[in-house]
């Protein structure tokens, strides 16, 4: 697994952002426990998501030799309770990461009851995390509420689960992607989700909403596709949308 170098301060690898100066790997939206909820609702989901994520995360750690891992929100999926599968999967995955790196958890909108598990694991639980002029926060709240936002030059968020549906008019495949754009004259990096259960929301078809995300921001963002082959540049959102529309005719 090789990183795609955006510049000296930012690399993209797997589903994460890597900050080489501080040897920090940033991932988001593991959504652990979602499998159990789907099975309880009658879906035939096998218990594979957590193990697939554990392997993926350890592969990214091995490739980057990161000393710190920041989980940028939504470590768990259920809002109102801690499910047995959530606790088991979180202990297994975070425990494996802690054997190789310091792990920090940024609170996401799904992390209303994550504090007890964080305490069990000795995890640092924060609303946001900074590294020099880079600010890491989940992205579900207005950034102006964070005092570190003013001095940040790069903001890294999750929450949105960006993906792109690639189609030649016959077959279609949804692929996770990074989005690199700008918010209030700051570089904005939107991470794909780490969960392997779903690719995410198609950024070429959604109606963007949220404190970081409007149509102007989306159209001016650059897509970087990511899969088992690595991260590759796809182009500006509006240009990729136009190209796929031409192929579908």
C-alpha positions in Angstrom: 0.0 0.0 0.0 1.6 3.2 -1.2 0.6 6.8 -0.3 -0.4 9.4 -2.8 1.7 12.5 -1.9 -0.4 15.7 -2.2 2.4 17.8 -0.8 5.1 17.7 2.0 2.4 18.1 4.7 -0.3 15.7 3.4 -0.4 12.2 2.0 -3.5 10.1 1.2 -3.3 6.4 1.8 -6.1 3.7 1.9 -9.0 5.6 3.5 -6.8 7.8 5.6 -4.8 11.1 5.6 -1.2 10.9 6.8 0.7 13.9 8.2 4.4 13.0 7.7 5.8 15.7 10.0 4.1 14.2 13.1 3.8 10.7 11.7 0.0 10.8 12.3 -2.6 8.7 10.5 -6.2 10.1 10.4 -9.2 7.9 9.7 -12.9 8.4 10.2 -16.3 6.7 10.5 -15.6 3.1 11.5 -19.3 2.8 12.6 -18.6 -0.3 14.6 -21.6 -2.3 15.7 -23.6 -1.6 12.5 -23.4 -5.3 11.5 -25.2 -6.4 14.6 -28.0 -3.9 14.1 -28.5 -5.0 10.5 -28.6 -8.6 11.5 -31.2 -7.8 14.2 -33.3 -6.1 11.6 -33.3 -9.3 9.5 -30.5 -8.6 7.0 -28.2 -11.5 6.2 -24.9 -9.7 7.1 -21.9 -11.8 7.9 -19.6 -10.7 10.8 -16.7 -9.5 8.6 -16.7 -5.7 8.7 -14.7 -5.3 11.9 -12.0 -7.8 10.9 -11.7 -6.2 7.4 -11.2 -2.8 9.1 -8.7 -4.2 11.5 -6.6 -5.6 8.6 -7.0 -2.3 6.6 -6.0 -0.1 9.5 -2.9 -2.3 10.4 -1.9 -2.2 6.7 -2.0 1.6 6.7 0.0 1.7 9.9 2.6 -0.6 8.5 2.8 1.4 5.3 3.2 4.7 7.0 4.9 3.7 10.3 2.6 6.2 12.0 3.2 6.8 15.7 -0.3 8.4 16.3 -3.7 7.3 15.0 -6.6 9.8 15.1 -10.0 8.3 14.7 -12.0 11.3 13.5 -15.4 10.5 14.8 -18.1 7.8 14.7 -16.1 5.0 16.2 -19.4 3.3 17.1 -22.7 3.2 15.3 -25.6 3.0 17.8 -26.7 6.2 19.4 -28.7 5.3 22.5 -26.8 2.3 23.8 -23.6 0.3 23.8 -24.2 -3.0 22.0 -22.2 -6.1 22.9 -20.8 -6.4 19.4 -19.7 -2.7 19.5 -17.8 -3.1 22.7 -16.1 -6.3 21.5 -15.2 -4.9 18.1 -13.9 -1.6 19.5 -11.7 -3.4 22.1 -10.3 -5.7 19.3 -9.6 -3.0 16.8 -8.4 -0.2 19.1 -6.4 -2.7 21.1 -4.6 -3.8 18.0 -3.8 -0.2 17.1 -2.7 0.7 20.6 0.0 -2.0 20.4 1.6 0.0 17.6 0.6 3.6 18.1 -1.0 6.2 20.3 -4.7 6.4 19.6 -6.8 9.5 19.9 -10.6 9.7 19.4 -12.3 12.8 18.1 -16.0 12.7 19.0 -18.5 12.3 16.1 -22.3 12.6 16.1 -22.6 8.8 16.7 -20.2 9.0 19.7 -22.8 10.0 22.3 -22.0 6.9 24.5 -18.4 6.3 23.5 -16.9 7.8 26.7 -17.3 4.6 28.9 -15.5 2.5 26.2 -12.8 5.1 25.8 -12.2 5.1 29.5 -11.9 1.2 29.5 -9.2 1.5 26.8 -7.4 4.5 28.1 -8.3 6.5 25.0 -8.0 10.2 24.8 -11.4 11.6 23.8 -11.6 15.1 22.4 -13.9 17.4 20.4 -11.1 18.2 17.9 -7.3 17.7 17.5 -4.6 19.9 16.1 -1.2 19.3 14.6 0.5 22.6 13.8 -1.8 24.4 11.4 -4.0 21.4 10.7 -7.3 21.0 12.5 -9.0 17.6 12.7 -12.7 17.5 13.6 -15.6 15.2 12.6 -17.5 17.8 10.6 -21.1 17.6 11.9 -20.8 20.9 13.8 -20.0 24.4 12.7 -16.2 24.8 12.7 -16.4 28.4 14.0 -17.4 26.9 17.4 -13.8 25.5 17.7 -11.2 28.2 18.7 -8.5 26.4 16.8 -10.4 26.9 13.5 -9.2 30.5 13.2 -5.6 29.6 13.0 -5.9 26.4 10.9 -4.8 26.3 7.3 -6.0 22.7 6.7 -9.1 21.2 8.1 -9.7 17.4 7.9 -13.2 16.1 8.5 -15.2 12.8 8.1 -18.9 12.5 8.6 -19.9 12.7 4.9 -18.8 9.3 3.6 -17.9 10.5 0.1 -18.0 8.1 -2.8 -18.5 8.1 -6.6 -20.6 5.8 -8.8 -18.6 5.0 -11.9 -20.6 3.7 -14.8 -20.1 3.1 -18.5 -23.8 3.0 -19.2 -24.0 -0.8 -18.6 -22.3 -1.5 -15.3 -22.0 0.7 -12.3 -19.6 0.5 -9.3 -19.6 2.8 -6.3 -16.0 3.6 -5.1 -14.9 5.5 -2.0 -13.2 8.8 -2.5 -11.5 11.7 -0.8 -12.6 15.2 -1.5 -10.1 18.1 -1.4 -11.5 21.6 -1.6 -11.7 24.8 0.4 -13.7 26.2 3.2 -13.3 29.8 4.2 -10.0 30.0 2.4 -8.7 26.9 4.3 -7.8 23.6 2.6 -10.6 21.2 3.3 -9.9 17.4 3.3 -13.0 15.1 3.5 -12.1 11.5 4.3 -14.0 8.5 3.0 -15.6 6.2 5.6 -13.5 3.4 7.1 -16.4 0.9 7.4 -16.4 -1.8 4.7 -20.2 -2.3 4.8 -21.0 0.5 2.3 -19.0 2.7 0.0 -20.8 5.9 1.0 -22.9 8.7 -0.6 -22.4 9.5 -4.3 -21.0 13.1 -4.3 -22.1 13.5 -8.0 -25.7 13.0 -7.1 -26.3 14.1 -3.5 -27.7 17.5 -2.4 -24.8 18.8 -0.2 -25.7 20.1 3.2 -23.9 20.7 6.5 -21.5 23.3 8.0 -18.7 22.5 5.5 -20.7 21.4 2.5 -22.7 23.4 -0.1 -23.0 23.0 -3.8 -20.3 25.6 -4.6 -17.8 23.9 -2.3 -18.6 20.5 -3.7 -18.4 21.5 -7.4 -15.0 23.1 -6.8 -13.6 20.1 -4.9 -11.2 17.5 -6.4 -12.0 13.8 -6.3 -9.3 11.2 -5.3 -10.6 7.7 -5.8 -9.4 5.0 -3.4 -9.6 1.2 -3.5 -7.4 -1.8 -3.0 -5.1 -0.5 -5.8 -4.4 2.8 -4.1 -5.4 6.4 -4.3 -5.6 8.1 -7.7 -6.7 11.5 -8.9 -10.0 11.6 -10.8 -10.5 15.4 -11.2 -12.8 18.2 -10.3 -16.3 17.1 -9.2 -18.1 19.1 -12.0 -15.7 17.7 -14.7 -16.0 14.1 -13.5 -19.8 14.5 -13.4 -19.9 15.8 -16.9 -17.6 13.0 -18.2 -19.7 10.3 -16.6 -22.9 11.8 -18.0 -21.3 11.7 -21.5 -20.4 8.1 -21.1 -23.9 7.2 -20.0 -25.6 8.6 -23.1 
